[in-house]
């Protein structure tokens, strides 16, 4: 009875940081999966499923750069609190959340393996599908291995070699770095993203100008002599922009054939 009384429970800051680590785990795992999926979509494209998105890659890279270091710090804080006080008791919510993560990761692994075998039996064994299945398997496998070891150490007080944690953590770190590098290669650098935005803005401007010229030609039975004919006429000018967004030079317009 005296031993139970002397046992210390997790403090509220420790519980908060533990729940923060669960939230960050979801962000990091999802961001990593999105990057790998988008990279596969780009380099193993399918005409039926052309779903590549550079913006999704950039958002996921930002999530990894911010979320992964904080996640590592939260884990370090969690393990350090139990290293100082090995007999400390964790909250029931922490246990439940950890087992829910293990359940999700284990279910994902099993479902992924079933999908691979099923699709193989159905004759679907293309590189695109197999690489996506492998990405899911690796991410879910690392999550399951880490939290399986974490349960043995934190809940059951087993002696787990720090080398095992370093091995799983190192693999996760390399995976995150690889995802960021591949993301930049597939999604482009910030400079390239800026150039793409300029191109999109130009395409939008030219589309509006083309629409205004078409309306003018339809009503007047001729093309406008210059852009001022439509720019200064509210009947045809629907807020179109007539200058390049990057150089601020006016777009050229001339009649090639009467």
C-alpha positions in Angstrom: 0.0 0.0 0.0 2.8 2.4 0.9 4.5 1.6 -2.5 1.3 2.5 -4.4 1.0 5.8 -2.4 4.5 6.7 -3.3 3.8 6.2 -7.0 3.5 9.5 -8.9 1.0 10.2 -11.6 1.8 12.1 -14.9 1.5 15.9 -14.5 -0.9 17.9 -16.6 2.0 19.4 -18.7 3.3 15.9 -19.4 -0.2 14.7 -20.5 -0.7 17.8 -22.6 2.7 17.3 -24.4 1.9 13.6 -24.9 -1.4 14.4 -26.6 0.4 17.1 -28.6 2.8 14.3 -29.8 -0.3 12.3 -31.0 -1.6 15.2 -32.9 1.8 15.9 -34.5 2.2 12.2 -35.3 -1.0 12.4 -37.4 0.3 15.6 -39.2 3.7 14.2 -39.9 2.5 10.8 -41.1 -0.2 12.3 -43.3 2.3 14.9 -44.8 4.8 12.2 -45.5 2.2 10.0 -47.2 0.9 13.0 -49.3 4.4 13.9 -50.5 5.2 10.3 -51.6 1.8 9.9 -53.3 2.3 13.2 -55.2 5.8 12.3 -56.2 4.5 8.9 -57.5 1.6 10.7 -59.3 4.1 12.9 -61.1 6.8 10.4 -62.1 4.4 7.4 -62.6 1.5 9.3 -64.1 -1.8 7.7 -65.2 -4.0 9.4 -67.8 -7.1 8.2 -65.8 -5.7 9.5 -62.5 -3.7 12.7 -63.2 -4.0 14.1 -59.7 -0.5 15.8 -59.2 -0.6 18.9 -57.0 2.5 21.0 -56.4 0.6 23.0 -53.7 -0.2 19.8 -51.8 3.5 19.0 -51.8 4.5 22.4 -50.6 1.9 22.4 -47.8 3.1 18.9 -46.7 6.8 20.0 -46.8 5.9 22.9 -44.5 4.0 20.5 -42.2 7.0 18.3 -42.0 9.6 21.1 -41.4 7.5 22.5 -38.6 5.8 19.4 -37.2 8.6 16.8 -37.2 11.1 18.6 -34.9 8.3 19.5 -32.4 7.2 15.9 -32.5 10.7 14.7 -31.7 10.9 17.2 -28.8 7.5 16.1 -27.4 8.7 12.4 -27.5 12.0 13.4 -25.8 10.1 15.2 -23.1 7.8 12.2 -22.6 10.5 9.7 -22.3 12.6 12.0 -20.1 9.8 12.3 -17.6 9.7 8.6 -17.1 13.5 8.2 -17.1 13.6 10.5 -14.1 10.8 8.7 -12.3 10.5 5.1 -13.5 7.7 4.3 -11.2 5.5 7.1 -12.5 2.0 6.2 -13.6 0.7 7.5 -16.9 -2.9 8.6 -17.4 -5.5 6.2 -18.8 -6.2 8.5 -21.7 -2.5 8.3 -22.7 -2.7 4.5 -22.7 -6.0 4.5 -24.7 -4.7 6.9 -27.3 -1.5 5.0 -27.7 -3.4 1.7 -28.2 -5.7 3.4 -30.7 -2.6 4.5 -32.6 -1.3 0.9 -32.5 -4.7 -0.4 -33.7 -4.9 2.1 -36.6 -1.3 1.4 -37.6 -1.8 -2.4 -37.4 -5.0 -2.3 -39.3 -3.4 -0.1 -42.0 -0.6 -2.6 -42.4 -3.0 -5.6 -42.6 -5.3 -3.7 -45.0 -2.4 -2.6 -47.2 -1.0 -6.2 -47.5 -4.5 -7.5 -48.3 -4.9 -4.8 -51.0 -1.5 -5.7 -52.5 -2.2 -9.4 -52.7 -5.8 -8.8 -54.0 -4.7 -6.4 -56.7 -1.8 -8.8 -57.7 -4.3 -11.6 -58.1 -6.5 -9.3 -60.2 -3.6 -8.6 -62.5 -2.8 -5.2 -61.2 0.9 -5.0 -60.3 2.0 -1.7 -61.9 4.7 0.4 -60.4 2.3 3.2 -59.4 0.1 1.0 -57.2 3.0 -0.9 -55.7 5.0 2.2 -54.8 2.0 3.7 -53.1 1.3 0.5 -51.2 5.0 0.3 -50.1 4.9 3.9 -48.9 1.8 3.2 -46.7 3.4 0.0 -45.4 6.7 1.7 -44.4 5.0 4.7 -42.7 2.5 2.5 -40.8 5.2 -0.1 -40.0 7.5 2.6 -38.4 4.6 4.0 -36.3 3.6 0.5 -35.1 7.2 -0.5 -34.3 7.9 2.6 -32.4 4.7 2.7 -30.2 5.0 -1.1 -29.6 8.4 -0.5 -28.1 7.1 2.6 -26.3 4.4 0.5 -24.6 6.9 -2.1 -23.4 9.1 0.6 -21.9 6.6 3.1 -20.5 3.7 0.8 -19.5 5.4 -2.5 -18.8 8.7 -1.1 -17.6 10.7 -3.5 -19.8 14.4 -2.8 -20.5 14.4 -1.8 -24.2 17.7 -1.1 -25.8 18.1 2.5 -26.8 19.6 1.3 -30.0 16.2 0.0 -31.1 14.6 3.4 -30.5 17.5 5.0 -32.4 17.0 2.5 -35.3 13.3 3.2 -35.6 13.7 6.9 -35.0 16.6 7.2 -37.5 14.6 5.4 -40.1 11.7 7.8 -39.5 14.0 10.8 -39.7 15.6 9.5 -43.0 12.1 9.0 -44.4 11.0 12.5 -43.5 14.2 14.0 -45.0 13.7 11.9 -48.1 10.1 13.1 -48.4 11.3 16.7 -48.2 14.0 16.3 -50.8 11.7 14.4 -53.2 9.0 17.0 -52.5 11.3 19.8 -53.6 12.4 17.9 -56.7 8.8 17.1 -57.7 7.0 20.3 -56.5 9.8 22.7 -57.4 11.7 25.3 -55.4 10.0 28.5 -54.0 11.4 30.4 -57.0 9.8 27.9 -59.5 6.5 28.1 -57.6 6.6 31.9 -57.9 7.1 31.6 -61.6 4.2 29.2 -61.9 2.0 31.7 -60.1 3.0 34.5 -62.5 2.2 32.1 -65.4 -1.3 31.4 -63.9 -1.9 35.1 -63.5 -0.9 35.8 -67.1 -3.2 33.0 -68.4 -6.0 34.5 -66.4 -5.4 38.0 -67.7 -5.1 36.8 -71.3 -8.3 34.8 -70.9 -10.2 37.9 -69.7 -8.7 40.1 -72.5 -9.6 37.4 -75.1 -13.2 37.3 -73.8 -13.5 41.1 -74.0 -12.1 41.1 -77.6 -14.6 38.4 -78.6 -17.5 40.3 -77.2 -16.4 43.5 -79.0 -16.0 41.7 -82.3 -19.4 40.0 -82.0 -21.2 43.3 -81.4 -19.2 45.5 -83.8 -18.5 43.1 -86.5 -14.8 43.9 -86.4 -11.7 43.5 -84.1 -10.7 46.4 -81.8 -7.9 48.5 -83.3 -6.0 48.4 -80.0 -6.6 47.5 -76.4 -7.7 51.0 -75.5 -11.0 50.4 -77.4 -12.0 47.8 -74.9 -10.1 49.0 -71.9 -11.9 52.4 -71.9 -15.3 50.9 -72.6 -17.1 49.5 -69.5 -19.4 47.5 -71.9 -16.5 45.1 -72.7 -14.0 45.7 -70.0 -14.9 43.2 -67.1 -12.0 44.2 -64.9 -9.4 42.7 -67.1 -5.7 43.4 -66.3 -3.7 44.6 -69.3 -0.2 44.5 -67.8 2.2 41.6 -67.1 2.1 40.8 -63.3 5.9 40.4 -63.2 7.3 43.0 -65.6 4.4 45.4 -65.3 4.6 45.9 -69.1 1.5 46.1 -71.1 0.5 43.1 -73.1 1.0 43.4 -76.9 -2.0 43.3 -79.2 -2.1 43.5 -83.0 -4.4 42.4 -85.8 -2.6 39.7 -87.8 -5.2 39.4 -90.5 -8.1 41.9 -91.2 
